[in-house]
Amino acid sequence: MRYRSQRSCAPSAGFTLVELLVVIAIIGILIALLLPAVQAAREAARRSQCINQLKQMGLGGINHHDTHKHFPTGGWGYDWVGDPDRGYGKGQPGGWIYNILPFVEQQTIHDLPSGMAAAAKKTATARMIETPIPMFGCPSRRPHVTYPLFADIPPNSDKPNGMVRSDFAVSIGGGSVYEFSGPTSFAQGEDPTFVWPAWIKDDPPPGVNHTRSEIAIRHISDGTSNTYFFGEKYLNPDTYKTGRDGGDKESMYAGQGNDTSRSSRLGLPPLQDTPGIGASWSFGSAHPSTWNVVFCDGSVHSISYSIDAEMHRRLGTRNDGLPVELP
């Protein structure tokens, strides 16, 4: 006689559809709770990097002063870029970024066109214009790479394949806002009879930089710890990469203009980057709540976008004798 053994079959363990949906919902809630914290941590890291970059720029500007007895010049005008064979004063057509390159470990880029004949120098200058330096880009805003050319070709350069732009600007102060394209040639710029804009002598901007400036610490009567040096500049996010922003179309190595400088005058508050809004003379940034600025003593401060307008003006002005209070 044969017998069949009978086994009890226990039900297999697993998730029901309802249980699976509950788990998915819990995971979604956890992600929603954690994502803002992750994003905040990333932004904090980017802000810290931005502050460190400004610290390097400030030290570079101070070392420039120690070596040449004045802060970086504003050059000849926004049409021109730097020339390594023309010194660091009134004969230098390039602006503040170009002039601090040797003091922020970028001597090689500064010297790319050095000692060359005219044609070769123009070709090398175009390569310089195309060369990015990460410290001059804000990590919260855009990659620091070569962007499309939309500006005029500098008189001392061949046509580059694009331009590198900066997310930082030098302070021209809280007074009159001026810019100048510059002479049309080296010969004109060197001509003692050439008429430079009258405002350079009669009404210079009260910050630390303007066309052909040679501003020294002795000119900062309000104190270096009370005066803006370099800060983040406002940009319209719609034009981050196009080169079509009125305050972001020239090379970062260009002379002073609203591409490389910003003002703190009344009516030009610092702003957080906002699509559709153009403010080509204002400081600002892509960071939430605050923008960063290094003062002439090398200290870096995070300043609220809601800073009092008069205090903002005073902090940008080197010699008005009025009291200031850091926000």
C-alpha positions as CSV (number, residue, x, y, z in Angstrom):
1,M,0.0,0.0,0.0
2,R,1.3,3.4,-0.9
3,Y,1.0,6.5,1.1
4,R,1.4,10.1,0.0
5,S,3.0,12.5,2.4
6,Q,1.1,15.7,2.7
7,R,2.9,19.0,3.4
8,S,1.4,22.1,4.6
9,C,2.4,25.0,2.3
10,A,2.8,28.3,4.2
11,P,1.9,31.4,2.2
12,S,5.0,33.1,0.7
13,A,6.1,36.3,2.4
14,G,5.9,39.5,0.3
15,F,4.4,43.0,-0.1
16,T,0.9,43.5,-1.0
17,L,0.1,46.3,-3.5
18,V,-1.2,48.5,-0.7
19,E,2.0,48.0,1.4
20,L,4.1,48.8,-1.7
21,L,2.2,52.0,-2.3
22,V,2.7,53.0,1.4
23,V,6.4,52.4,1.2
24,I,6.7,54.5,-2.0
25,A,4.7,57.3,-0.4
26,I,7.0,57.2,2.7
27,I,10.1,57.4,0.5
28,G,8.6,60.3,-1.4
29,I,7.9,62.2,1.8
30,L,11.5,61.5,3.0
31,I,12.9,62.8,-0.3
32,A,10.7,65.9,-0.1
33,L,12.0,66.6,3.5
34,L,15.6,65.9,2.7
35,L,15.9,67.7,-0.7
36,P,15.7,71.3,0.7
37,A,18.4,70.4,3.2
38,V,20.6,68.9,0.5
39,Q,20.1,72.0,-1.7
40,A,20.8,74.3,1.2
41,A,24.0,72.4,2.0
42,R,25.2,72.6,-1.6
43,E,24.4,76.4,-1.7
44,A,26.3,76.9,1.5
45,A,29.3,75.2,0.0
46,R,29.0,77.3,-3.2
47,R,28.7,80.5,-1.1
48,S,31.8,79.5,0.9
49,Q,33.7,78.9,-2.3
50,C,32.6,82.3,-3.6
51,I,33.8,84.0,-0.4
52,N,37.2,82.3,-0.6
53,Q,37.5,83.5,-4.2
54,L,36.8,87.1,-3.2
55,K,39.3,86.8,-0.4
56,Q,41.9,85.8,-3.0
57,M,41.0,88.7,-5.2
58,G,41.1,91.2,-2.3
59,L,44.6,89.9,-1.3
60,G,45.7,90.2,-4.9
61,G,44.5,93.8,-5.0
62,I,46.3,94.6,-1.8
63,N,49.5,93.0,-3.0
64,H,49.2,94.9,-6.2
65,H,49.1,98.1,-4.1
66,D,52.1,97.0,-2.0
67,T,54.1,96.4,-5.2
68,H,52.9,99.3,-7.4
69,K,51.8,101.8,-4.7
70,H,48.2,102.0,-6.0
71,F,45.2,99.7,-6.5
72,P,44.6,98.2,-9.9
73,T,43.9,100.8,-12.6
74,G,40.7,100.9,-14.6
75,G,42.7,100.9,-17.9
76,W,41.8,102.9,-21.0
77,G,38.2,102.0,-21.5
78,Y,35.9,99.0,-22.0
79,D,37.0,98.4,-25.6
80,W,40.5,97.6,-24.6
81,V,42.1,94.5,-22.9
82,G,45.3,94.1,-21.0
83,D,48.8,94.3,-22.5
84,P,51.7,92.7,-20.4
85,D,54.3,95.0,-21.9
86,R,52.6,98.3,-20.7
87,G,53.1,98.2,-17.0
88,Y,50.4,98.7,-14.3
89,G,49.6,102.5,-14.4
90,K,48.1,105.0,-16.8
91,G,49.8,103.3,-19.8
92,Q,48.0,100.0,-19.1
93,P,44.8,99.6,-21.2
94,G,43.5,96.6,-19.3
95,G,41.3,96.7,-16.2
96,W,41.4,95.4,-12.7
97,I,41.1,91.7,-13.3
98,Y,44.0,91.8,-15.8
99,N,46.2,93.8,-13.5
100,I,45.8,91.5,-10.5
101,L,46.5,88.3,-12.4
102,P,50.2,88.1,-11.3
103,F,49.0,88.5,-7.7
104,V,46.5,85.6,-7.8
105,E,48.9,83.0,-9.3
106,Q,47.9,83.7,-12.9
107,Q,51.1,85.2,-14.3
108,T,51.1,82.8,-17.2
109,I,47.8,84.0,-18.6
110,H,48.8,87.7,-17.9
111,D,52.0,87.2,-19.9
112,L,50.5,85.2,-22.9
113,P,51.0,88.2,-25.4
114,S,54.3,89.3,-23.8
115,G,57.3,90.5,-25.9
116,M,55.7,89.7,-29.3
117,A,55.6,91.6,-32.6
118,A,52.3,93.3,-33.3
119,A,50.6,90.7,-35.4
120,A,51.6,87.8,-33.1
121,K,50.6,89.8,-30.0
122,K,47.1,90.3,-31.3
123,T,46.7,86.6,-31.9
124,A,48.0,85.7,-28.4
125,T,45.7,88.4,-26.9
126,A,42.7,86.7,-28.6
127,R,43.8,83.4,-26.9
128,M,44.0,85.2,-23.6
129,I,40.5,86.6,-24.0
130,E,39.2,83.0,-24.5
131,T,41.0,81.6,-21.4
132,P,38.8,81.0,-18.4
133,I,40.1,81.3,-14.8
134,P,37.6,79.5,-12.4
135,M,38.2,82.0,-9.5
136,F,36.4,84.7,-11.4
137,G,33.2,82.7,-11.8
138,C,30.5,82.3,-9.1
139,P,29.7,78.6,-8.6
140,S,26.1,79.4,-7.9
141,R,25.6,81.1,-11.2
142,R,27.1,79.5,-14.4
143,P,30.0,77.5,-15.5
144,H,33.1,79.6,-16.0
145,V,33.8,78.9,-19.6
146,T,34.1,80.8,-22.9
147,Y,30.8,82.3,-24.1
148,P,29.7,83.7,-27.4
149,L,31.2,87.0,-28.6
150,F,28.8,89.9,-28.8
151,A,31.0,92.9,-28.0
152,D,33.3,94.8,-30.4
153,I,36.8,93.3,-31.0
154,P,39.4,95.1,-28.8
155,P,41.8,97.3,-30.8
156,N,44.7,95.3,-29.4
157,S,43.4,91.9,-30.3
158,D,42.4,89.6,-33.2
159,K,38.8,88.3,-33.2
160,P,38.6,85.7,-30.4
161,N,36.4,82.6,-30.7
162,G,34.4,83.8,-27.7
163,M,35.0,85.7,-24.5
164,V,35.4,84.8,-20.8
165,R,33.3,87.0,-18.5
166,S,33.5,87.6,-14.8
167,D,30.8,87.3,-12.1
168,F,32.7,89.9,-10.0
169,A,33.1,93.7,-10.4
170,V,35.2,96.5,-8.8
171,S,33.5,99.3,-7.0
172,I,33.4,102.7,-8.7
173,G,31.6,104.1,-5.7
174,G,28.3,105.8,-4.8
175,G,28.6,108.9,-7.0
176,S,28.5,109.6,-10.7
177,V,28.4,106.6,-13.1
178,Y,30.7,106.9,-16.1
179,E,32.3,104.7,-18.6
180,F,34.5,105.3,-21.7
181,S,35.2,103.1,-24.7
182,G,38.8,104.4,-24.9
183,P,41.1,105.8,-27.6
184,T,41.0,104.1,-31.1
185,S,44.7,103.2,-31.1
186,F,47.8,102.9,-29.0
187,A,49.1,106.1,-30.8
188,Q,46.1,108.0,-29.8
189,G,46.2,106.8,-26.2
190,E,49.8,107.8,-25.9
191,D,49.3,111.2,-27.6
192,P,49.8,113.9,-24.9
193,T,47.2,116.1,-26.7
194,F,44.5,113.4,-26.7
195,V,41.5,114.6,-24.8
196,W,40.4,112.1,-22.2
197,P,36.9,112.5,-20.7
198,A,36.7,115.6,-18.4
199,W,35.1,113.6,-15.6
200,I,38.4,111.7,-15.0
201,K,39.8,114.9,-13.6
202,D,36.7,117.0,-12.7
203,D,34.3,114.4,-11.3
204,P,35.9,111.0,-10.9
205,P,33.8,108.3,-9.4
206,P,34.4,108.1,-5.6
207,G,35.1,104.4,-5.5
208,V,38.5,102.6,-5.9
209,N,38.6,102.3,-9.7
210,H,37.8,104.2,-12.9
211,T,39.4,104.9,-16.3
212,R,43.1,105.5,-15.9
213,S,42.8,105.4,-12.1
214,E,45.8,105.1,-9.7
215,I,44.0,105.2,-6.4
216,A,46.1,104.5,-3.3
217,I,45.3,103.8,0.3
218,R,46.0,107.4,1.1
219,H,43.0,108.4,-1.0
220,I,40.7,106.2,1.1
221,S,40.1,108.6,3.9
222,D,37.0,106.8,5.1
223,G,39.2,103.8,5.9
224,T,39.9,100.5,4.1
225,S,37.7,98.5,6.5
226,N,34.7,100.8,5.5
227,T,35.1,100.8,1.7
228,Y,34.0,98.3,-0.9
229,F,36.7,96.8,-3.1
230,F,35.4,94.0,-5.3
231,G,32.0,92.4,-5.1
232,E,29.6,90.1,-6.9
233,K,27.7,91.8,-9.8
234,Y,24.0,91.5,-10.7
235,L,23.0,89.6,-13.8
236,N,19.8,88.8,-15.6
237,P,19.6,84.9,-15.7
238,D,18.1,85.1,-19.2
239,T,21.5,86.4,-20.5
240,Y,23.9,84.3,-18.4
241,K,25.3,82.6,-21.4
242,T,24.4,84.8,-24.4
243,G,26.8,87.8,-24.1
244,R,23.8,90.0,-24.7
245,D,23.6,91.6,-21.2
246,G,24.5,95.3,-21.2
247,G,26.6,94.7,-18.1
248,D,28.2,91.4,-19.2
249,K,29.2,91.6,-22.8
250,E,32.9,92.6,-22.6
251,S,36.0,90.5,-21.8
252,M,36.8,90.2,-18.1
253,Y,40.2,91.5,-19.0
254,A,38.8,94.8,-20.3
255,G,39.2,98.3,-19.0
256,Q,36.6,99.9,-16.7
257,G,33.0,99.9,-17.9
258,N,29.7,98.4,-16.6
259,D,30.9,94.9,-17.5
260,T,33.8,95.0,-15.0
261,S,32.6,97.6,-12.5
262,R,29.5,98.3,-10.4
263,S,28.1,101.3,-8.5
264,S,26.5,101.8,-5.1
265,R,24.8,105.1,-5.9
266,L,21.3,105.8,-4.8
267,G,18.8,104.1,-7.1
268,L,21.1,101.2,-7.8
269,P,20.5,98.7,-4.9
270,P,22.1,95.3,-4.8
271,L,19.7,92.7,-6.3
272,Q,19.3,88.9,-6.4
273,D,19.5,87.7,-10.0
274,T,15.9,87.8,-11.4
275,P,14.8,86.7,-14.9
276,G,13.6,89.6,-17.1
277,I,15.2,92.3,-14.9
278,G,18.2,94.3,-16.3
279,A,20.3,96.3,-13.8
280,S,23.7,96.6,-15.5
281,W,25.3,98.9,-12.9
282,S,24.1,97.1,-9.7
283,F,25.9,94.7,-7.4
284,G,24.1,91.5,-6.7
285,S,24.4,87.7,-7.1
286,A,22.6,84.4,-7.6
287,H,22.8,83.6,-3.9
288,P,19.6,83.8,-1.8
289,S,19.4,86.6,0.8
290,T,22.9,88.1,0.5
291,W,25.6,89.0,-1.9
292,N,29.4,89.0,-1.1
293,V,31.9,91.8,-1.2
294,V,35.5,92.1,-0.2
295,F,36.5,95.4,1.4
296,C,39.8,97.3,0.8
297,D,41.3,95.8,4.0
298,G,40.8,92.3,2.6
299,S,37.8,91.3,4.8
300,V,34.9,89.6,3.1
301,H,31.3,90.4,4.1
302,S,27.9,89.0,3.1
303,I,25.5,91.9,2.6
304,S,21.8,91.7,2.6
305,Y,19.9,92.8,-0.5
306,S,17.8,94.9,1.7
307,I,20.7,97.0,3.0
308,D,19.8,100.6,3.6
309,A,20.4,102.6,0.4
310,E,22.3,105.4,2.0
311,M,24.5,102.9,3.9
312,H,25.2,101.1,0.6
313,R,26.2,104.4,-1.0
314,R,28.5,105.3,1.8
315,L,30.3,101.9,1.9
316,G,31.0,102.3,-1.8
317,T,32.5,105.7,-1.4
318,R,36.1,106.1,-0.2
319,N,36.2,109.7,0.9
320,D,32.9,111.3,2.0
321,G,33.7,111.4,5.7
322,L,30.3,110.0,6.7
323,P,29.9,107.4,9.4
324,V,29.2,103.8,8.3
325,E,27.9,100.8,10.1
326,L,28.4,97.3,8.6
327,P,25.0,95.5,8.3
